[in-house]
């Protein structure tokens, strides 16, 4: 079935664009706003509204397939592409992508994605957000044209099996790490709470005492309020490099000592720590530091899992970190990888190499990108998938949970 048109519309995301560098330099909260001047190119304020682009592929029988272009909350940081504004990028889609898609058969997801990913403008690849949204639309178009679910297209083209059970969902709290943790416990989220520990003085503590206190509170809160005594979520906390900032990025012994305290405080629940250090300089330095701490924990029998995030921005980055065992798990931050074909390959690569696969993303996505990501996860079966978009817990969890269960119900009905 042929593609006859590609139509774009500007949209909003479920969160904001935040200038991470300005925040690290001390930009303070004023309600939902940040006070201070932005320092990253393209930002008009430290926090500004998140933007998206819906890419709609019209098929010759009138069906419309769509996906949403979106970029991460901290755009322009950690080696990522610059700020993604709809007005700047809709003309690029109309000029460079639409002519390549119109008239083609919607029958080969991988082939159409390869074509789209190869497009260059002034010698550069298209922005990751564009490739992300267009690839979603391509997957939906192939699914609609061939009468399959999107997850079935992925499974068929990549030789994997659609899961017959839900993938564990990881919920994120934002700064409201107490009330939102309660929501997660009520919902029965399998992995929680993210917690956004991105500032030493106010969130980690100069000896790590604030995070230690929070982990104890979280443990006790779950034990007190869980409806089912068997409910035992994994505690996954993103510390944004603050542990390394306090103890030293290469002081593996001191960081391990502290992580052992957190592990003890979390019991009986398993603990994951994302981004223990943040080496702003380059990928090699970040990989080496994280690999060193991973070895330290393994050698000492400390069972805290480390999760790689910063500088894992491409499929090649993820393969590099996995090959060097830099972390026990890698966040595959879906918008950063460009086409979702790269997310699929990244999950499968981590699994094949014995590294945990966390199919993540950003609060700054849309309902549509989250739904398509669920299909990719159900086909590739990562260890966990992020509830997104937003930081309100209920909305993102609902979108991911409901899409997952629709897939399970439809596939079960086919077998009757």
Secondary structure by P-SEA (a helix, b strand, c coil): ccccbbbbbbbcccbbbbaaaaaaacccccccccccccccccccccccbbbbbbbbbbcccccccbbbbbbccccccccccccccccccaaaaaccccccccccccccaaaaaaaaaacccccccccaaaaaaaaaaaaaaaaaaacccaaaaaaaaacccccccccbbbbbbccaaaaaaaaaaaaccccccccccccccccccccaaaaaaaaaaaaaaaaaccccccbbbbbbbbccaaaaaaccccaaaaaaaaaaaaaaaaccbbbbbcccccccccaaaaaaaaaaaaaaaaaacccbbbbbccccccaaaaaaaaaacccccccccccccccaaaaaaaaaaaaaacccccccccccccaaaaaaaaaaaaaacccbbbcccccaaaaaaaaaaaaaaaaaaaaaaaac
